[in-house]
Amino acid sequence: MTRSTLRICLTLVAVAAVVLLVSPLWAQSSHTTGVFSGAKVNRGTVTHSRDGHHNMLTMSADFEIPDTPDPHWQVVDSHGNVYLLKRLMIKDDKINKTIMVPDYVPNISKVQVWCAWAEVVLGESGFQKPVG
């Protein structure tokens, strides 16, 4: 092996090491939707983040739970598939402001507030690009 070939190999190894060390930092960055809009939900945003290998969604502090019987988290992937997730309101008037997205959801383009009782979207917000 010549000296220049060895130098090239060492440089490539160094670059690969930097990419491997920095890429988890890129993957952990968060993404925020635009403001919700719809019939009953017109404020607040959702932030996507990663917790290890899990996609997490968190409602902003200014998000208000709509006054409807059964609001749920719902997400739409980049192919238009819709996934009904957890209830927003849970026992003892607590709120599911942060949820873990199930692994079977490939990515998230939109977040919706869905009323399971009336079977209607109360508001939705989207990411600039699909996340997850």
Secondary structure, DSSP 8 states (H G I E B T S, - for coil): --HHHHHHHHHHHHHHHHHHHHHHHHHT--EE----BSSS--S--EEEEEETTEEEEEE-TT----SSS-EEEEEE-TTS-EEEEEESEEGGGEE--EEEE-TT---EEEEEEEETTTTEEEEEEEEEEEE-
